[in-house]
Amino acid sequence: MTAYLYDIKDPALAEAGTNRIEWAYAEMPVLRLLADRFVAARPLAGIRIAACLHVTAETANLARVLTAGGAEVALCASNPLSTQDDVAASLALHYGISVFAHRGDDNDSYYSRLHAALDSRPQISIDDGADLVNLLHTKRRDLLPDILGGTEETTTGVIRLRAMAADGALEYPMIAVNDAATKHMFDNRYGTGQSTLDGVLRATNVLIAGKVVTICGYGWCGRGVAMRAAGLGAKVIVTEVNPVRALEASMDGFRVMQLIDAAPQTDLLITVTGDKHVVDSHHLAKLKDGCIMANSGHFDVEINLPALKAASSGVTAPRPNVEEYRMHDGRRLRVLGEGRLVNLAAAEGHPPAVMDMSFANQALAAVHIRNNHNTLAKQVYTVPEELDMEVASLKLASLGTTIDVLTPEQEAYLKSWQEGT
């Protein structure tokens, strides 16, 4: 095994990071079961993995499981504000894992650490947002011959990868872990729903009950945020561009309208679309005084921050993770976490119990790539159904929950066409 390297902010934080990692591990029974299996079978022996993920306690436990399976892991951050520096220190000093991550990186230092992870010459890439894949296809193409395949954690990254595949630009097979039922139905809905509101509350300490909360986007993440906001007593408005999702939001009991109409009445605006400039200049001009804006999409482009700065006379920081822009007409508009992922910029991200399933999918998908890369084309694949079902079964077992099993007669009936009325 090659010597591990690291670039962390503060080695003195390692003990605190270990405590945080072990606390999370206790809430991740599926990963613990996989770790036992991986130690025995070593399904990733000798495989080099570069992972660009949020460097949190939950991610640390994925790295531990991959290492238990025999992989050599190089980890870097997928967002400048998502790194938990104590976790990075612990991974480097207590677990012997190569990690390159500092909270608060600027653009240059952020990408320098991605390059450091790629210097390990990976055979499998694990991404959250497709930044590693992008670098491999642009500035590090010399590494492409070594790549067997990769996995992608989030909606934004899958969108980028499918665009690459459609353009014929994708040079190796990718598995869209985000599209696994045990990922998007739980991580995106329950994880994002809870952690987004957690970030807003930690940053602001405002009362949600009675406030008008506008949520841009009603995909799985938007559904979760809307559900949690309503549970806290908010008056929820949903904006959408997809008529089916808009109809679903309406039938779920939420008001649905265009953002330009919602803006004047909105107290808290949350974007979860994965698109650019969802909140644009004409929306900013209509937002009410004191409106709080937060983003829970992957990149900091959903709120048009350059337009906001151009329309303001100055900015102050009344609280950590809060920037207050004074508009020329006297209104105050507040942005949380610099417009980046509020659940990680201002809080700790998803709870470990939900990341347990997402990262179990990542670990099993990596093994699937190792075993099947010779038969995989240069395209984006969904997680094989049998892996998805395995993760769900392991999670149910950890909860002490049993379910029924089809009888041979029932299986035969579901596969037949002869029987009718």
C-alpha positions in Angstrom: 0.0 0.0 0.0 1.3 3.5 -0.8 2.1 5.9 1.9 -0.9 8.2 2.8 -0.7 12.0 2.6 -2.8 14.7 4.0 -3.5 18.4 4.0 -5.6 19.5 7.0 -6.2 22.7 8.9 -5.5 21.8 12.5 -4.0 18.5 13.7 -5.0 19.4 17.3 -8.7 18.8 16.4 -8.2 15.1 15.7 -9.5 13.8 19.0 -12.7 15.8 18.8 -13.1 14.5 15.2 -12.7 10.9 16.3 -15.5 11.4 18.9 -17.7 12.9 16.2 -17.0 10.0 13.8 -17.7 7.3 16.4 -20.9 9.0 17.4 -22.1 9.0 13.8 -21.0 5.4 13.3 -23.3 4.3 16.1 -26.2 5.6 13.9 -25.0 3.8 10.8 -25.9 0.1 11.2 -25.9 -0.7 7.5 -22.3 0.6 7.1 -21.3 -1.4 10.2 -22.7 -4.6 8.6 -20.9 -3.9 5.4 -17.7 -3.2 7.3 -17.8 -6.7 8.8 -18.4 -8.2 5.4 -15.7 -6.1 3.7 -13.1 -7.0 6.3 -13.7 -10.7 5.6 -14.0 -10.5 1.8 -11.7 -7.5 0.9 -13.7 -6.8 -2.3 -11.7 -3.6 -3.1 -8.3 -5.0 -2.4 -5.6 -2.9 -4.2 -8.1 -0.5 -5.7 -7.3 3.2 -5.6 -10.3 5.5 -4.9 -10.5 9.3 -5.1 -13.6 10.6 -3.3 -14.8 14.2 -3.6 -17.4 14.4 -0.9 -18.5 16.6 2.0 -15.9 15.8 4.6 -18.2 15.1 7.5 -18.4 12.4 10.1 -20.7 10.4 7.9 -18.3 10.5 5.0 -15.5 9.5 7.3 -17.4 6.3 8.0 -17.8 5.6 4.3 -14.0 6.1 3.9 -13.4 3.6 6.8 -15.6 1.0 5.2 -13.9 1.4 1.8 -10.5 1.0 3.5 -11.8 -2.0 5.4 -12.5 -3.5 2.0 -8.9 -3.1 0.9 -9.2 0.2 -1.0 -6.6 3.0 -0.9 -8.7 6.2 -0.4 -7.8 9.8 -1.1 -10.6 12.1 0.1 -11.1 15.8 -0.7 -14.0 18.2 -0.1 -16.8 18.8 -2.6 -17.7 22.2 -1.2 -15.5 25.0 0.3 -17.8 25.3 3.3 -18.7 21.7 4.0 -15.6 20.4 5.6 -15.6 19.6 9.3 -12.0 20.3 10.2 -11.9 18.0 13.2 -13.1 15.1 11.1 -10.4 15.8 8.5 -7.8 15.8 11.2 -9.1 12.6 12.7 -9.1 10.8 9.3 -5.5 11.8 8.7 -4.0 11.2 12.1 -6.2 8.5 13.7 -7.4 6.5 10.7 -4.5 6.8 8.3 -6.6 8.0 5.4 -5.3 10.5 2.8 -7.5 13.6 3.2 -7.1 17.0 1.6 -9.7 19.4 3.0 -10.0 22.8 4.7 -13.2 24.6 5.6 -13.3 28.0 4.1 -11.2 27.3 1.0 -11.2 29.9 -1.8 -11.6 28.7 -5.4 -7.9 28.1 -6.1 -7.2 26.2 -2.8 -10.4 24.2 -3.3 -9.3 22.9 -6.7 -5.7 22.4 -5.5 -6.9 19.9 -3.1 -9.0 18.1 -5.7 -5.8 17.8 -7.8 -4.0 16.4 -4.7 -6.6 13.7 -4.4 -6.3 12.9 -8.1 -2.5 12.6 -7.7 -3.2 9.2 -6.1 -4.0 8.0 -9.7 -7.4 6.6 -8.8 -9.1 3.7 -10.5 -12.6 4.6 -9.2 -13.9 8.1 -8.6 -16.6 8.9 -6.1 -18.2 12.4 -6.6 -20.7 14.7 -5.0 -21.3 17.3 -7.7 -19.1 15.8 -10.4 -16.1 18.1 -9.9 -13.6 15.2 -9.9 -15.1 13.9 -13.1 -14.9 17.3 -14.6 -11.2 17.7 -13.7 -10.5 14.2 -15.1 -12.1 15.2 -18.4 -10.4 18.6 -18.7 -7.1 19.1 -16.9 -6.2 15.6 -15.8 -7.0 13.5 -18.9 -3.7 11.7 -18.5 -5.3 9.8 -15.6 -8.3 8.5 -17.7 -6.7 5.3 -18.8 -6.5 4.1 -15.2 -10.2 4.8 -14.4 -12.5 1.8 -14.2 -15.6 3.8 -13.4 -17.2 6.2 -10.9 -20.2 7.0 -8.8 -22.1 10.2 -8.2 -23.9 11.1 -5.0 -26.2 14.0 -5.8 -28.8 15.3 -8.3 -26.6 18.2 -9.6 -23.8 15.8 -10.4 -26.1 13.4 -12.2 -27.4 16.2 -14.3 -23.9 17.2 -15.3 -22.9 13.6 -16.1 -26.0 12.9 -18.2 -25.2 16.1 -20.2 -21.7 14.8 -20.7 -23.0 11.4 -21.9 -25.5 13.1 -24.2 -22.6 15.1 -25.8 -20.5 11.9 -26.1 -17.9 13.4 -23.8 -18.1 10.9 -20.9 -15.0 8.8 -21.0 -15.8 6.1 -18.4 -19.0 4.5 -16.9 -20.7 6.2 -14.0 -23.3 4.9 -11.5 -25.9 7.5 -10.4 -26.1 6.6 -6.7 -28.4 9.6 -6.3 -31.0 7.7 -8.3 -31.2 4.7 -6.0 -34.5 4.5 -4.2 -32.7 4.1 -0.9 -30.9 7.3 -1.6 -33.2 9.9 -3.1 -36.4 8.8 -1.4 -34.8 9.0 2.1 -31.5 11.1 1.9 -33.0 13.8 -0.3 -36.4 13.9 1.4 -35.8 13.2 5.1 -32.1 14.2 5.2 -32.3 17.5 3.2 -35.7 18.3 4.8 -34.3 18.2 8.3 -30.8 19.4 7.8 -31.9 22.4 5.7 -34.2 23.7 8.4 -31.5 22.9 11.0 -29.0 25.1 9.1 -31.5 28.0 8.8 -32.3 27.8 12.6 -28.7 27.6 13.6 -27.8 30.6 11.5 -30.8 32.8 12.4 -32.6 31.5 15.5 -35.8 32.7 14.0 -39.3 31.3 14.7 -40.5 29.3 11.7 -44.1 29.1 12.9 -46.4 31.6 11.2 -43.8 32.6 8.7 -44.3 32.4 4.9 -41.7 30.0 3.6 -41.2 29.8 -0.1 -39.5 26.7 -1.5 -38.2 26.8 -5.0 -38.3 23.3 -6.4 -40.5 20.3 -5.5 -38.2 17.4 -6.3 -37.4 15.0 -3.5 -35.4 17.6 -1.6 -38.1 20.2 -2.0 -40.7 17.8 -0.8 -38.7 17.2 2.3 -38.1 20.8 3.1 -41.7 21.7 2.5 -42.9 18.9 4.8 -40.5 19.9 7.6 -41.3 23.6 7.2 -45.0 22.9 7.4 -44.4 20.7 10.5 -42.9 23.7 12.2 -46.0 25.8 11.5 -44.9 27.6 8.4 -47.2 28.8 5.7 -45.6 27.1 2.7 -45.5 28.3 -0.9 -43.9 26.1 -3.6 -42.6 27.4 -7.0 -42.0 25.0 -9.8 -41.3 24.8 -13.6 -42.5 21.1 -13.8 -46.3 20.9 -14.1 -46.5 17.4 -12.6 -44.5 18.4 -9.6 -46.4 21.7 -9.2 -49.7 19.7 -9.3 -48.3 17.3 -6.7 -47.3 20.2 -4.4 -50.8 21.6 -4.8 -52.4 18.3 -3.9 -50.1 18.0 -0.9 -51.7 21.1 0.4 -49.2 23.8 -0.5 -49.9 27.0 -2.3 -48.2 27.0 -5.8 -47.4 30.2 -7.7 -44.7 32.0 -9.6 -41.8 33.2 -7.6 -42.4 36.8 -8.7 -45.8 36.6 -7.0 -44.5 34.9 -3.9 -41.6 37.2 -3.4 -43.5 40.2 -1.8 -45.0 37.9 0.9 -42.0 35.7 1.6 -40.2 35.7 5.0 -37.9 32.8 4.2 -36.9 31.6 0.7 -35.2 28.3 0.2 -33.8 27.1 -3.2 -33.5 23.4 -3.9 -33.5 23.1 -7.7 -30.0 22.4 -9.0 -30.3 25.2 -11.5 -28.8 28.6 -12.0 -30.2 32.1 -11.0 -33.5 30.7 -9.8 -33.8 33.8 -7.7 -32.8 36.5 -10.2 -32.7 40.3 -10.3 -36.5 40.8 -10.9 -37.3 38.5 -7.9 -34.8 40.4 -5.7 -36.5 43.6 -6.5 -39.8 42.3 -5.2 -38.6 40.5 -2.0 -39.9 42.0 1.2 -37.7 43.8 3.8 -36.0 41.3 6.0 -36.4 38.3 3.8 -34.0 35.5 4.5 -32.6 33.5 1.6 -31.0 30.1 1.8 -29.8 27.6 -0.7 -29.8 23.8 -0.3 -28.8 23.0 -3.9 -25.3 21.9 -4.5 -23.7 25.0 -6.1 -23.9 28.6 -5.0 -25.6 29.8 -8.2 -29.3 29.3 -7.4 -29.5 32.8 -5.9 -28.0 35.4 -8.3 -25.4 36.8 -5.8 -23.6 39.1 -8.3 -27.0 40.7 -9.1 -27.7 41.1 -5.4 -24.4 42.7 -4.7 -24.9 45.1 -7.6 -28.3 46.1 -6.4 -27.1 46.8 -2.8 -25.4 49.7 -1.2 -23.4 47.6 1.3 -23.3 44.3 3.2 -22.8 43.5 6.9 -22.5 40.3 8.9 -25.0 40.5 11.9 -24.5 36.9 12.8 -22.1 34.0 11.8 -23.2 32.6 8.4 -25.5 35.6 7.8 -24.8 38.4 5.3 -27.3 41.3 5.3 -27.5 43.3 2.1 -28.8 46.8 2.3 -30.7 47.6 -0.9 -30.7 51.1 -2.4 -34.4 51.4 -1.5 -33.7 50.6 2.1 -34.8 47.0 2.2 -32.6 44.5 4.0 -32.1 41.0 2.3 -30.3 38.3 4.2 -28.3 35.5 2.7 -27.2 32.4 4.7 -24.0 30.5 4.3 -22.8 32.7 1.3 -25.5 31.1 -0.8 -23.8 27.7 -0.5 -25.4 24.5 0.9 -27.0 25.9 4.1 -27.3 22.5 5.8 -23.5 22.1 5.7 -22.4 25.8 5.7 -24.4 26.6 8.8 -25.0 23.1 10.3 -23.7 19.5 10.2 -25.4 18.2 7.1 -27.7 15.1 7.0 -28.1 12.9 10.1 -26.0 9.8 10.0 -29.0 7.5 10.1 -30.1 8.6 6.6 -26.5 8.8 5.2 -26.1 5.2 6.3 -28.2 4.1 3.2 -26.7 6.6 0.8 -23.1 5.6 1.6 -23.9 1.9 1.7 -25.0 2.4 -1.9 -21.7 4.1 -2.6 -19.7 1.2 -1.1 -21.6 -1.5 -3.0 -21.5 0.5 -6.2 -17.7 0.7 -6.0 -17.6 -3.1 -5.6 -19.9 -3.4 -8.6 -17.6 -1.3 -10.7 -14.6 -3.3 -9.7 -16.3 -6.5 -10.6 -18.1 -5.4 -13.8 -16.1 -2.6 -15.4 -15.1 -4.7 -18.4 -18.8 -4.9 -19.4 -19.9 -1.4 -18.6 -20.1 1.2 -21.4 -19.3 4.9 -21.1 -22.7 6.0 -19.9 -24.6 6.8 -16.7 -26.1 3.7 -15.0 -28.7 3.5 -12.3 -27.8 1.5 -9.2 -28.6 -2.2 -9.9 -31.9 -3.0 -8.3 -30.5 -5.9 -6.4 -28.1 -3.6 -4.6 -30.9 -1.1 -3.8 -33.0 -3.9 -2.4 -30.0 -5.2 -0.4 -29.5 -1.8 1.2 -33.2 -1.6 2.1 -33.2 -5.1 3.5 -30.1 -4.4 5.7 -31.7 -1.2 7.0 -34.9 -3.1 7.8 -32.9 -5.8 9.6 -31.1 -3.1 11.6 -34.5 -1.8 12.7 -35.7 -5.2 13.8 -38.4 -5.1 11.1 -39.5 -8.1 9.1 -41.6 -8.2 6.0 -43.6 -10.8 4.1 -42.1 -13.0 1.3 -43.9 -14.0 -1.9 -44.9 -17.6 -2.1 -43.9 -19.6 -5.2 -47.5 -19.4 -6.3 -47.5 -15.6 -6.0 -44.3 -15.3 -7.9 -45.6 -17.4 -10.7 -48.8 -15.4 -10.8 -47.0 -12.1 -11.1 -45.0 -13.5 -14.1 -47.9 -15.0 -15.9 -50.7 -13.7 -18.2 -53.0 -16.7 -18.5 -55.2 -16.1 -15.4 -57.8 -13.4 -15.6 -61.4 -12.7 -14.5 
